[in-house]
Amino acid sequence: MGLNRDKYGIIGQIQPNGEVFGGDSACWMGAHTFLTHSTFPYVKTFEKGFGGYVRHPHADATPHGFGAHYKNPWNGCMSRDQLTGTLGALIRQKERMALIRLVLQHACRGFLFSYKTIHNGKDPSLYKFNLLKFFYNPDKEPYYKMPDATFFDFWATCLRGFGKFSWLFWPLLCVLDIHTLLNAIIVNATDDDDRINFSMKLLVSREFVPTPISWLAAKIINKKKLLASLHNYWFKRDNSDMYPLYENRINQL
């Protein structure tokens, strides 16, 4: 069992040379904060600019400093999955103003996309814009890329972070949670170890402003299969202490 933290006290993935890589730190620290009710200063650590977050606050934690890259709401390193971990931390710690900033920053992109416009591990300073390469760049040359789309389940997670005010969105959440229900069906039907962000959205949907649709998603999910995926994910990444944090919560759904 173990949990790897770097010299800054941030969870990361151990490398063969003994260094701890911080490319998933924002997501993983968000999951840890949500699951443990940690008082870790998440916003102070990862927010860079108005509502903009980075994968790791220190450039030396990722190759070429890509994980610390944030230029503006349209140019950064945060994918949809990384932002899902961030949402979990903000919701658990009741960081309402930080969540408002994140939502307003998301609004700059029409609520449709993340702002991961560089490839993992690449040098952000070398990136240029090319319209064709923006949409199709199989060789991952240093051209800005199309960021991840954010979908209904991401929006639903955002809306659940405003305390009692979130109940005003309950009718809308009943609709948005259909996406979580569909994802539950997909998780049951496919094999993939990377289920930490689905798990985050499902757990948030059951704890904060639950709806009949999120209840149904929790009831149909194959808990044994989901837990097996989470077990494989965290043990393969040498952060096995994360797995038990999910176990009771998933079994109680």
N, C-alpha and C positions, 0 to 999 in steps of 0.2 A: 504494500500500500504506500502511496506517496502523493505529494503535491509539489510540483516544482515551481519555485519562485526565483526571479532574477535578483540581481543586486539591489534593485529598487523595491523589492517586496511584492512584485507583480507576477501573477501566474503566467507561465509560458510553457513552451515545449523544449525539453532538453535535447541538445544536439550531440552528435558523436564526439565532438571536441569538448563537451562539458558545458558549453555556453547554453543559456536559456533564450530561445527565440521568442520574440514578442509579437509575431504576426497575427495571432488570434487573441491577444491579451484583453482587448476591450470586450469581446464577446465572452470570454471565459471568466473574467473578473465580474462581468455583469451577471452571469449565471450563478457564480459563487455568492455574490452579494444578495441576489434574490432568494436563493435557497437557504442561506444561513442567517438572513436578517443582519448581515454585517454592517458595521458603521464605517467601513472603509470609505475615504473621501472620493467617491467615484467621479463626481462632476468636476471637482477641483483638479483631479488627476488627468482626466481624459478630454475634457472640453477645451477646444482650441478655437477661439473666435465665437461669434454669436450662434449658439446652437450647433456648432460644428465639432465633431469628435474625431479622434485619431485612434488607430489600433494600439499604439503605445506612445507615451509622451516623450520618449527619449529616442533620438535618431539612431543611437548605437545599438538598439535592441532589434533592428531589422536590417537586412541588406540594403545598402544605399539610402538608409533612412526612409524607405518608402512607407513604413508604418506610422511615421510621425508627420506625413505630408498632409497638410490642409491649406489650401490657398483661398478658396471662396466656396459658396454653396454649390458650385458646379464643378469643382476641381478638388478632389481629395482621394483618400484611400479606403473609405468606409463602404463596405458592401451592405446589402440588405441583411445578411446574416449577422454581421458585426453589429449593426444598428439594433437588431432584435435583442441582443445581449444588453446593449445600452438601455433599451426601454425597460427591461426587467429590473435593472439597478435603479433607474429613476422612479419606477412605480413602487418598488419595495421601500425605498428611502423617502418616499413622499416629496420628491424634488419637483414640485408643481411648476415653479417658475422655470426651472431648467427644461422641463418637458414642453412648456409653452415655447421656449426658444427653439427647441428641436423641431416642433411642429411648424413654427413660422419659417424656419430654415428649409424644411421640407416643402413648404408652400412655394418657395422660390422655384421649385422644380415641378410645380403643378400637382404635388402629392403623388407623383407617378414614379419617381426614380430615387435611387441612392446617389451617392456622389463618388463612387469608385471608378475613376476615369483613367487610372494607371494600372498596369499589370503587377501582380505580386512579385516583389523582389527587384523591381526595376528602378532605375535612377529617375526620379521625377524631373530633375533639372534638364534631362535630355528630351523630354516629351514635346511634341509639336502637334498641331491639328491638321488633319487631312480628312476631308469629308468621306471619301471612300474607305479609308482605313478605320474611320470611326465606327463603321458598321461591319467591316469585314477585314480582319487582320489575323489570319491563322498563324502566322509566324511570330506574332506578338512583338512586332517592331515598335520602336518608341514613338507611337502615335496615340493620342487620347482615344480611349475606347468608350463604347456605349455602356453606361452604368446599368446596374441591375434594376429591374422594375420592382416597385413595391406594390403589393396587392391588398385585397380586402382584409386578410388576416392581420397584416401589418397595421392598417388603419384602425382596425378594431382594438389592437393592443394599445395603440396611442390613446384612443378615446377612453380606455379604462384607467388611465392614470391621474384622473382629476378628482378623486375622492367622491363625495356625495354628488357633486356636479355631474359626474359621469352617468348617473342614472337618467339624466335628461336624454342621453343617447340610446337608451335601452331599445326603443323600436328599431333604430338603425342597426344596432348591434345584432339584433335577431336576424337581420338580413346578411350583414357582413360575416357572421359566424358560419354561414353556409360554406364559406371557403375552408374554414377549419374542419368542418364535417367532411367535406370532400377530401381534404388532406388526410384525415383519419382513415378513410377508405383506401387511399393510395398507400399510406404507410402499412396497412394490413396486407396489401396485395403485392408489395415490392420489397426487395432486400437492399438496404442501405444503412450503413452504420451511422451516418451523419444525421441524427434526429434531434440534436440538442435544441435547435431553434423551433422546430415543431413542438417539442416538449415545453419550451418556454411559453409559447403562445397558448397552448392548451391549458397549462397550469394557471396562467394569468386569467384566462377566460372563465375558469371555474372558481377562482378566488375573488375576482373583482368584477362586479356587475354580471353575474352569470345569466345566461339565457337558456330557454329550452333547447336551442340548437347546440349550444356548447355542452349542455348536459348529455345530449344524444351522442355528440362526438366522443365524450369521455366514456360513455357506456359501450360504444361499439369498438373502441380501440382495443387491439390485441395487446394487453399489458405485458404479457410474457415476451412477446416479440419486440415491443418497444424497449423494454428493459434490457433485453439481450443486445439490442443495437447500442444503447447507451453504455452498457458494460464494455462492449468491444471498442467503442469510440474512445472512452477515457483510458482504458488499459493500454490500447495501442499507442496512445500519446503520453504514456508514463505519468498520468495524473489520476491514478486509480481512486484516490480519496474523494474525487468528485462523484463517483457512481453511487455510493450509499446515500448521498444527499437527495438523489432522485427517487430512490427505491420506495420509501414509505409514502411519499407524495403521489407517485404514480399508482401504487397499489390501493390508495384510498380514493381514487377518482370514482 
